[in-house]
Amino acid sequence: MAKKTEKKEEVKKPVTVLIARVTEKATNANAEGIYTFNIPASFNKTEIRKEIFKIYKVKPVKINVLRVPRKNTSFKGKPSTRGGGRKAVVCLKEGDKINN
């Protein structure tokens, strides 16, 4: 008698590429339909538009991509740097919302 082996299908969780940026300025802009996300350095506006539609099912009207500069800091007396990267500011039409 041969054993039957059943393959269980693994459910892959969607990888969140866009991470909502939580600052006071970004939170206040949410009421006006403007949302801010941290994005990978390799993303362009077309890829951001596709990801937002795939995750939130809304189409952005306008997307601005900005560079976030590195900041010089010190940790335990030793100089270091932190931060850096890119962020995307996404404008939606009136009535559309993103629930985080």
NORVEN-V687789 format. One record per pair of residues at least 24 apart in sequence whose ideal C-beta (glycine too) atoms are under 6 Angstrom apart, sorted by the first residue. I is the first residue (numbers start at 1). J is the second residue. D is the distance in whole Angstrom. If there is no record, write none. Layout:
BEGIN
i=I j=J d=D
i=I j=J d=D
END
This chain:
BEGIN
i=17 j=51 d=6
i=18 j=51 d=6
i=20 j=100 d=5
i=21 j=87 d=6
i=33 j=92 d=4
i=34 j=91 d=5
i=35 j=90 d=5
i=35 j=98 d=5
i=36 j=87 d=6
i=36 j=89 d=5
i=37 j=88 d=5
i=38 j=87 d=6
i=39 j=86 d=5
i=39 j=88 d=5
i=41 j=86 d=6
i=48 j=88 d=5
i=56 j=98 d=5
i=58 j=92 d=6
i=58 j=96 d=5
i=60 j=90 d=5
i=60 j=92 d=6
i=61 j=91 d=5
i=61 j=93 d=5
i=62 j=91 d=4
i=63 j=88 d=6
i=63 j=90 d=5
i=64 j=89 d=4
END
